[in-house]
Amino acid sequence: MAFAETGGAPDVERRESRVARYVTEVFAPAHLVIGLPPLVGVLAAGWGGLGWGVLAAVLCGGVPAGIIAVGVKAGWFGNRHVTTRAERPKLVVVLVVLVVAALVLLSALGAPRVMVACVAVMLATLAVIGPVTLVWKISFHTAVAAGSVVTVANVAATVPVLLVGAVLVGLIGWSRVSVGDHTAAQVVAGTAAGGVAAWGTLAVLL
């Protein structure tokens, strides 16, 4: 009995670690950036908005994810979450270039205003957390998650989305701290940065 009790805590810790790693992987920034534009497109403009959303997702999420995958294999990045702060500046530059290109292309093609605003939120988030990550390892996970929640809340049932989103962002923040990639302060700062950047951008553009 004593042996079983002694082994209980490590078992719980291992389960928590697995859950934290799962949450971290499922809600990686690349996954959220790929999923957000199609969801916003459908919510705002029905199935007609799906095509615009897919285009934005490919440019802002799919291409960067591919670059990161290549970068990991080439040794440019230590892992696909780019957890080493020194590796982040060059990634931020690439992301900014791609998001700006997406904004220009979507605007030129006459994409719905809400889709342009959705991509602008991504650029605003990068503009806020990019400089910070040069000196401090702010959480990209929670920044992107918070910005995504605010964006979806703008085109859907606001209160329910914000309530569910707050729980989700909290879960993501817990996972980042639990796996040892961030401190609590870094995930809270990421949440605030992403949420404020999204709110301010949408207030101006929509």
C-alpha positions in Angstrom: 0.0 0.0 0.0 2.8 2.4 0.9 4.5 1.7 -2.4 1.3 2.4 -4.3 0.9 5.7 -2.5 4.4 6.7 -3.2 4.0 6.0 -6.9 0.8 7.9 -7.1 2.2 11.4 -7.4 4.6 10.6 -10.2 1.8 9.0 -12.1 -0.4 12.1 -11.8 2.6 14.3 -12.8 3.2 12.1 -15.9 -0.5 12.3 -16.9 -0.5 16.1 -16.4 2.7 16.3 -18.5 1.1 14.3 -21.3 -2.0 16.5 -21.3 0.0 19.6 -21.2 2.1 18.5 -24.2 -1.0 17.5 -26.1 -2.6 20.9 -25.5 0.6 22.6 -26.5 0.8 20.7 -29.8 -2.9 20.9 -30.7 -3.1 24.6 -30.1 0.2 25.6 -31.6 0.2 29.1 -33.1 0.5 27.6 -36.7 -2.6 25.5 -36.2 -4.6 28.4 -34.8 -3.5 30.7 -37.7 -4.5 28.1 -40.2 -7.9 27.5 -38.6 -8.9 31.0 -37.8 -9.4 32.6 -41.3 -11.7 29.8 -42.7 -13.7 29.9 -39.5 -14.0 33.7 -39.6 -14.9 33.6 -43.3 -17.7 31.1 -42.8 -19.1 32.9 -39.7 -19.0 36.3 -41.4 -20.0 35.5 -45.0 -21.3 31.9 -45.0 -19.7 29.3 -47.2 -18.9 31.9 -49.7 -16.3 33.2 -47.3 -14.6 29.9 -47.0 -12.4 30.3 -50.1 -11.0 33.6 -48.8 -10.4 32.1 -45.5 -8.5 29.2 -47.0 -6.3 31.5 -49.1 -5.5 33.6 -46.0 -4.8 30.4 -44.0 -2.4 29.1 -46.6 -0.5 32.4 -46.8 -0.4 33.2 -43.1 -0.3 29.7 -41.6 0.5 27.0 -44.1 3.6 28.6 -45.7 5.1 29.6 -42.4 4.5 26.1 -41.0 6.3 24.7 -44.0 9.2 27.1 -43.5 9.5 26.2 -39.9 9.5 22.5 -40.7 12.3 23.0 -43.2 14.1 25.2 -40.7 14.0 22.5 -38.0 15.4 19.9 -40.4 18.1 22.4 -41.6 19.0 23.2 -38.0 17.8 26.9 -38.1 15.3 26.2 -35.4 15.6 23.8 -32.4 12.0 22.7 -32.7 8.7 23.6 -34.4 7.6 25.8 -31.5 10.9 27.8 -31.8 11.3 27.8 -28.0 14.8 29.3 -28.1 14.4 33.0 -27.9 17.5 33.8 -29.9 16.0 31.9 -32.9 12.8 33.9 -32.9 13.8 37.3 -34.4 14.5 35.8 -37.9 11.2 33.9 -37.7 9.3 37.1 -36.9 10.8 38.8 -39.9 9.7 36.0 -42.2 6.2 36.0 -40.6 5.8 39.8 -41.1 6.8 39.6 -44.7 4.3 36.7 -45.4 1.5 38.4 -43.5 2.1 41.7 -45.3 2.1 39.9 -48.6 -1.2 38.2 -47.7 -2.7 41.6 -46.8 -1.7 43.1 -50.1 -2.9 40.1 -52.1 -6.3 39.9 -50.3 -6.9 43.6 -50.7 -6.0 43.5 -54.4 -8.3 40.6 -55.0 -11.2 42.3 -53.3 -11.5 40.1 -50.3 -14.2 40.8 -47.7 -13.3 43.5 -45.2 -13.6 41.1 -42.3 -11.0 38.8 -43.9 -8.6 41.6 -44.4 -9.2 42.6 -40.8 -8.5 39.1 -39.6 -5.1 39.1 -41.3 -4.4 42.6 -40.0 -4.9 41.2 -36.5 -2.1 38.8 -37.2 0.2 41.6 -38.3 -0.7 43.7 -35.3 0.0 40.8 -33.0 3.4 40.4 -34.5 4.1 44.1 -34.3 3.4 43.9 -30.5 5.1 40.7 -29.6 7.9 40.8 -32.1 10.0 43.5 -30.4 9.3 42.0 -27.0 10.6 38.6 -28.0 14.0 40.2 -28.7 14.5 40.7 -25.0 12.0 38.5 -23.3 10.4 35.1 -24.2 6.8 36.2 -24.4 4.4 33.4 -25.3 3.4 33.2 -28.9 0.9 30.5 -28.0 -1.2 32.6 -25.7 -0.8 35.7 -27.8 -2.2 34.0 -30.9 -4.9 32.2 -28.9 -6.1 35.4 -27.3 -6.1 37.3 -30.6 -8.1 34.4 -32.2 -10.7 34.4 -29.5 -11.2 38.2 -29.8 -11.4 37.9 -33.6 -14.0 35.1 -33.5 -16.0 37.0 -30.8 -16.3 39.9 -33.2 -18.2 37.8 -35.8 -20.0 35.4 -33.6 -21.9 35.3 -30.3 -19.6 37.6 -28.3 -20.2 36.6 -24.7 -20.2 32.8 -25.2 -17.1 32.9 -27.4 -15.3 35.1 -24.9 -16.2 32.8 -22.0 -15.2 29.6 -23.7 -12.2 31.3 -25.2 -11.0 32.5 -21.8 -11.0 28.9 -20.5 -9.2 27.7 -23.6 -6.5 30.4 -23.4 -6.1 29.6 -19.7 -5.6 25.9 -20.6 -3.0 26.8 -23.2 -1.2 29.0 -20.8 -1.1 26.3 -18.2 0.3 23.9 -20.7 3.1 26.2 -21.7 4.1 26.7 -18.1 3.7 23.0 -17.3 6.0 21.8 -20.1 8.6 24.3 -18.9 8.7 26.5 -22.0 7.4 29.7 -20.3 6.8 31.3 -17.0 3.3 32.4 -15.8 4.3 36.0 -16.5 5.2 35.2 -20.1 1.9 33.5 -20.8 -0.1 36.3 -19.2 1.8 38.9 -21.1 1.2 37.0 -24.3 -2.5 36.8 -23.6 -2.7 40.5 -22.9 -0.7 41.5 -26.0 -2.7 39.3 -28.4 -6.0 40.3 -27.0 -5.3 44.0 -27.0 -3.7 43.9 -30.5 -6.8 42.1 -31.9 -9.3 44.4 -30.2 -7.6 47.5 -31.3 -7.2 46.4 -34.9 -10.8 45.3 -35.2 -12.1 48.5 -33.6 -10.3 50.5 -36.3 -11.1 48.3 -39.3 -14.6 47.0 -38.7 
